[in-house]
Amino acid sequence: MNNSMNKINGVEYDWSDAIENLLYNINVKYHESFPKNKDMVLSLTAGSKFVKVVNENSVWGFIAKKDGFHKGLPMKVGDVFKPASWRAPAKHVRGSIFDTNTNWFRWTGPNYL
């Protein structure tokens, strides 16, 4: 992505702030289930089309880096996909990092459809 700002419905959103907010909220949901545990160890791995969110040795999900198509369906910057495997996202969008609502994911990953 060339620009760190994304415009949705006329409002600009910062990519890095949205990613940071997602990672923070994943840990918030984790602590709702396990209040005494330490934070999850989340890391990001950038590919050509997606950023992979990894929790230690498992994939939490994939985030679209640019507008385009995935498996024949349109995707927008910030769309989040459930993992189909370690290397590939599933077909359908589950949510967006720019959404202020957090009911589309759990600490274990994006929700099933």
MARBA-964617 format. One record per residue (C-alpha): y, z, x. Coordinates in Angstrom, 2 decimals. Each point is the difference from the previous one (the first is absolute). Last residue first. Example, Ala and Ser with C-alpha at 12.3 -4.5 7.8 and 13.67 -1.06 7.14 Angstrom:
SITE         Y         Z         X
SITE     -1.06      7.14     13.67
SITE     -3.44      0.66     -1.37
! end
This chain:
SITE         Y         Z         X
SITE    -16.85      8.23    -19.89
SITE     -1.19      2.43      2.67
SITE      2.64      2.27      1.46
SITE      1.50     -0.45      3.48
SITE     -1.52      2.28      2.63
SITE     -1.70      3.38      0.54
SITE      3.28      1.92     -0.18
SITE      0.45     -1.48     -3.44
SITE      1.83     -3.14     -1.10
SITE      1.67     -1.70     -2.98
SITE      1.56      3.22     -1.34
SITE      2.64      0.09      2.74
SITE      3.04     -1.33     -1.91
SITE      3.01     -0.73      2.22
SITE     -1.34     -3.53      0.52
SITE      1.12     -1.58      3.29
SITE     -3.39      0.57      1.65
SITE     -1.49     -2.12     -2.75
SITE     -3.04      0.39     -2.23
SITE     -3.64     -1.04     -0.49
SITE      0.24     -3.74      0.82
SITE     -3.29     -1.84     -0.61
SITE     -2.37     -1.81      2.36
SITE     -1.31      2.69      2.33
SITE      1.46      0.31      3.49
SITE     -1.87     -1.11      3.11
SITE     -0.92      1.33      3.44
SITE     -1.72      3.34     -0.62
SITE     -1.32     -1.29     -3.32
SITE      1.21     -0.68     -3.54
SITE      2.94      2.34      0.57
SITE      2.21      0.84     -2.98
SITE      3.20     -2.02      0.02
SITE      3.64      1.05      0.15
SITE      2.93     -2.32     -0.69
SITE      2.89      0.66      2.40
SITE      1.13     -3.61      0.35
SITE     -1.22     -1.96     -3.00
SITE     -3.40     -1.42     -0.88
SITE     -1.07     -2.98     -2.08
SITE     -3.70     -0.51     -0.77
SITE     -2.22     -2.69      1.55
SITE     -1.93      2.36      2.28
SITE      3.29      1.34      1.32
SITE      3.16     -2.02     -0.54
SITE      3.47      0.29      1.43
SITE      2.82      2.48      0.49
SITE     -0.06      1.89      3.27
SITE     -1.38      3.12      1.68
SITE     -2.50      0.84     -2.75
SITE     -1.32      3.58      0.29
SITE     -3.72      0.71      0.44
SITE     -1.97      3.11     -0.96
SITE     -1.50      3.35      1.06
SITE     -2.28     -1.52      2.65
SITE     -2.41      2.45      1.58
SITE     -0.44      1.49      3.49
SITE      3.03      2.34      0.26
SITE      1.88     -0.97     -3.17
SITE      1.11     -3.60      0.52
SITE      2.78     -1.87     -1.78
SITE     -0.31     -3.72      0.80
SITE      3.21     -2.02      0.10
SITE     -0.56     -3.44     -1.44
SITE      0.73     -3.71      0.52
SITE     -0.14     -0.50      3.80
SITE     -1.52      3.39      0.81
SITE      1.66      3.34      0.58
SITE     -2.01      3.19      0.44
SITE      1.42      3.20     -1.48
SITE     -1.19      3.57      0.54
SITE     -0.77      2.97     -2.20
SITE     -1.40      3.32      1.26
SITE     -0.17      2.04     -3.20
SITE      2.09      3.15      0.05
SITE     -1.71      3.32      0.75
SITE     -2.22      1.59     -2.63
SITE      0.89      3.12     -2.01
SITE      1.28     -1.79     -3.12
SITE     -3.03     -2.30     -0.38
SITE      0.27     -1.79     -3.34
SITE      3.79      0.18     -0.43
SITE      0.20     -0.24      3.81
SITE     -1.46     -3.52     -0.10
SITE      2.51     -1.06     -2.67
SITE      2.87      1.17      2.21
SITE     -1.65     -1.73      2.99
SITE     -0.08     -3.34     -1.82
SITE      3.59      0.68     -1.06
SITE      1.18      0.28      3.62
SITE     -1.81     -3.20      0.99
SITE      1.60     -1.84     -2.93
SITE      3.48      1.38      0.80
SITE     -0.32     -1.09      3.63
SITE     -1.00     -3.49     -1.12
SITE      2.95     -0.15     -2.43
SITE      2.42      1.24      2.67
SITE     -1.31     -2.63      2.43
SITE      0.38     -2.83     -2.52
SITE      3.53      0.93     -1.15
SITE      0.69     -0.79     -3.63
SITE      2.91     -2.05     -1.32
SITE      0.61     -0.07     -3.76
SITE      0.68     -3.32     -1.78
SITE     -3.27      0.08     -1.95
SITE     -1.90      0.50      3.25
SITE      1.72     -0.74      3.33
SITE     -1.91      0.78      3.20
SITE      1.67      1.26      3.16
SITE     -1.78      0.03      3.37
SITE      0.69     -3.69      0.46
SITE     -2.26     -2.37      1.89
SITE     -3.29      1.08     -1.54
! end
